Structure formats: structure tokens, C-alpha cells
Amino acid sequence: MSTLKHKGKGPQGMTANELRSGLNVWMTKDFEWSRDYADAFLTEDEALIEKMDSVAKAAEAANDVVGAYFIDTVDGVPARYRERFRTHGPSYDTADLIAES
Amino acid sequence: MYRYDEFDAEFVNSRVAQFRGQVERRLDGRLSEAEFRPLRLMNGLYLQLHAYMLRVAVPYGTLRSDQLRMLAHLGEKYDKGYGHVTTRQNMQFNWPKLQDVPDMLADLASVEMHAIQTSGNCIRNVTCDPYAGAAADEIEDPRPLAELLRQWSMLHPEFSFLPRKFKIAVTGAPTHDRAMVRAHDIGIEVVRNDEGEIGYHIIVGGGLGRTPVIGQTLRAFCPKDELLPYLEATMRVYNRFGRRDNKYKARIKILVRETGIEEFTRLVNEEFAALDPSDIAVGKAERDRIAAYFAPPKYESDIKAFDLSAQPEAFRKWVDTNVVPHIQPGYAIVNISLKDPDRAPGDITSEQMRAVADLADKHSFGEIRTTHQQNMVLAHVRQDELRAVWDGLVAAELEDANINLIGDIICCPGMDFCALATARSIPVSQAIAERFKDHARQQAIGEMQIKISGCINACGHHHVGHIGILGLEKAGVEFYQVTLGGDATQTAAIGDKMGAGFSQEELIDGIERIVDFYMDEREEGERFLDTYRRLGTPAFKEALYDNA
């Protein structure tokens, strides 16, 4: 089960990794998961945060995602550098060079 | 190369079947993530910053050509067309899907490979001098020793849950350490005693990470017969007294430091005296059996005269930097640089892996080495075939002539891939490589080892770089701290910390300033490291921070 605890500051987002692919996902306003951070639902509403928590726990229990946790955001972007970095993937990947060639 | 027997094959195949079942149970929910995580880590599967990562073991950095082709196949079929050579001579794949990993492991098992003990608090892949068996300066080929250690440490029942991970490196050339033995939990040098007998110098308590330490002599000469019992005794002392309450103080280097080398040695000797050596000691017959697999290849004697002056300049430059002498007259050791300035250090595409495998088949007895400096080696190439090898490398875009020069940078994946990283390291290495891309300038600078880590865990070995770079982050901004004067060889040293960190742009300018300072100040024949040691920290620090 999840060990999610909401202790954050500012609007909260919910992130995790897809169990099968391992790719990063964020919870959307429909309480689904998206690989695109632009779809992430950010809120300070305590009731909605509670719902995000329970949906994430259910998604972990259903083996859809793994390692779900809340992230703090400022002006629509994650507050922590690491979390900002997760939203756009590697700044360099040899795969991109292979795709270009 | 060592050939595994039917028991090895059965074991690896059964492990694949076990993991297939574990993945199935994870996917259908019979295993929770908490239950599954230690199982996947035991099979080299991490969940990193953006995706899963599979780390494949390359025992002592030695590959057959069919094994390298299999790695190419994995990269192409299950990943994004490339692999990454690590600083432990292994190969990582950055984008596997969980449901594909059992098939990847089954494919690996078909060529006697696996990902076991590439993670977890166990004895990890034993690393080795990449020139083993080919180097003119070695006392004895260390690969039979590395293979013996692999067999001893694989699934060792006592040492599968150590206080922390455990890394062993071996070299047969103590006067030219290319395996970084003094920066390992245990480092072993093949040595000869006054009576001319060959044995082992055992070094303990080295390591990098957040507490960098140079290892100390545990036993100056260990007879071959006593090696495994002595290592067993050492591991028992560590397993018993190593801290388990704090992962940051759990490595053997902390135990040795806190106990003191004299007391630690006494404890090991006491344990050794209490052991029954016959339980574990390996006699000459078994050692010879293993060594027979590493007998020198069938060298040919019809090597044609090789006139380098008649060859193109680019080829001559490559020979000058990437080719080193071989113990066998007429042969050479070829280093293949994986340091294309446009790519991440250590990355190699599947297409390139196949090209290297083909070159190994045609020109180097079908064998390839990976190096802890994230390159590859063809260990036994006829000198009159060097041009053909170079032509093949040019066709594969692997002809970079920068081995041991400033462009030959060791670099961890950093925040671009690693979940532990605090800053990126790949773009820094690329920016340095770009600044110093002129080959003539690289040659003029001479031997230079820049090593970059994206966090304090030091997978990029920055503590022992001539120039070490540590990436950190504060308030959302990456910055880079510099150490100077580190040394990974037989004269091992931890680099001296300079001062305040730099932004990436400032860093590249600062590095250029200290390189220019060295060029201005060096005396005849001095490497960067020599000049640094002669002039000391303050002079270089002044240049680094432009305080002149």
C-alpha cells in the first residue's frame, strides 16, 4: 500500500511511475494518469487532495502505478529541481541521435 | 575466456524462470512493490528517474563477440538502440519495460550472461585491468584470479546480505594500476615476493562515495593457496562488525577507519587462524584448470612490416593515442574510445556494438573488453591489421583518438537518468569535450583524467580525477564543485577540494584556465598531475578562480 502523506506547501500534484513501463506519470483532473505533465492536476483544495491520495493508493493496489507521491508546485511547475527535471525527461539521450540518423 | 559448465547454465536459467514468475506475480498483484523490489534488484533491475534500468554483468569486463552481439540485440529489441558502459565495466540499458525483462534475461542466459549481483548489498562484479593477458607490464594475467573470485562470491550464502555493497578489483600490473585497486573495498595486486613466488597484495578499505578513502595494506603478500580463506576471514570480520544502523557508515572503509588498520588486521588474522582452510582453499590443480581458459591465444608470427609513416595523418594520430604495446611482438592493444563529444561517455549504439564484435572476430580472437573508463578494448590485434581495424572503426564512427586525453572523460549518467543524482553530468562532459575538441590541443595537454559525478555517491569517480567535478543543486540551480590532484593509479590520491562551486558555463572557463596555467608552468615531461603536485593547490586555485 502507499505511504502517501500530504505535508506539502502550495498547490499539490500527484506523480508516480507506470508499473509496466516505469515511465513517469502525473494525475489528471479526471483522476486518471498522464505521461504529460501539462495534464497534471494541481490543487490546494484539501478535499480534492484527499481524493488524489485515495485514488493513488487504489492505483497502486491495482498495480497500475508504483511509488506515488505528492509534489509541491509553484506557479504551475514543481518546486523541487528533481521534480521539474522529471517532467521533461533527459536533457540528453543517445536515443534521440539514433532517431535523427 | 572462461566457459561455464552445465551447472552454471542450469543455475542461470533457473534464475530467469524464477524472475519470470516473480514479474508475473508482480503484474497481477500477488506481489506488492515492497515484496518485489528486493527481487528485481537482485536481478539488476532498478527503477530510475524516468524509467526502469537493467544493469547487465560483464564479469571482469570481458566479452565474447557473440555476447556483445546479444547486448546489441537487447538494445535494439527491448530498449532504444543503445547501451551504456558503466564505471564497473558493466552495461546498462536505460529504457526496458518490466514485462520484457524476463525475456531479456533469457536472451542473456543463452550466451552465458546475466544481471545477478549487479545491485544489492553483496559482492558486486569483480573488475579487472582491461589489458589483462596482453599487457607487457603485468606479473601474471589477473583474469583467472578474477574468475576464481567470481565463482567464490556468486551467491555466497554468508555474503549475500552484507552491511552494504562490496566491490573488488584486481590487477596483474602493480606498477601500472589500470583497475583502480586502491579505491575499492578490497583491491588485489598480483605481486612477487623476495623468493620469486607469485602471490597477492591485499588492500582493504578503499572507496569513493561521500567518504573517499584510499585503501591500506591488509596483507603485503598472501600466498595463492591462502587467498580465499583470507578473503573469507576478511568478509566475516566486515559482516560481523560493519555497521548496519546507518547506510552511510556501513561500507568496510568506515569499519577499517574506525577500527584502525592494525586492529582490523588482527581481527582478520584471528578469524583466519580459526578457519579450516581446507573448507574453502583452492589448490593448484583447480587454479590451473581455471587459468587454462585464459591461455594466450594462438599468436601468429607472419606479421608484415608496418610502415606508419605511409599512413594517413588521422590514422597515425589514432595509433599514437589509442594503441598501446602488447606483450607479444608484432601485436598491439587497441583502445576503442566511447567518448564521441556529441554522445554521453560510455554510450554505444547496437549498430556500433555489432561493428566492434565483427572487428573482434576478424582481428582480436573474438574477444572484447570493457573498461572502467567507459571504453572498449581489442586486446590482441596484429600490428599489420591496425589499419583494417581503424577503417572499421571509422565506418562505425568509433575512431575518436582521445584515450587518456582531456576528451576521455569518465561520467556517470547524472540527473539525465539516475534517481539519486543531484545534477546533470552528461552535458558538462559534452561541454568540456567541445571546448577541447581540437586534437592537437588535446595531444599538447597530454595525459589528463577528468571525472564527473552527478552526486556525492561518486559513480563518476570524481575524487580520483586529475580534475574531479561534482554536480550539486541548491535552490533549483545546478552547480559544480572542483577537486584537483586526484589519482586512480598505483600512486592513488584523493583530489583536493577547491572552493565555491561554479555554474556550468563558469566551470568550463575555469577548467580552461587551469589547463592553460598548467601548460604555461609545466616542466619538461610533466603531466598535469605532476605539475599540480609540484606547484601545489594555491597556485591552481588562483588560476581556477581567476584571482590573478
Interface residues (C-beta under 8 A of the other chain):
Chain A: M1 N17 L19 R20 S21 G22 L23 N24 E60 A61 A62 N63 V66 G67 R80 Y81 R82 R84 F85 R86 G89 P90 S91 Y92 D93 T94 A95 L97 I98
Chain B: R26 L27 D28 G29 S32 E33 L47 Q48 L49 H50 A51 Y52 K80 G81 Y82 N94 W95 P96 K97 L98 Q99 D342 R343 A344 D347 T349 M415 D416 F417 T422 R424 I426 P427 Q430 E473 G476 V477 E478
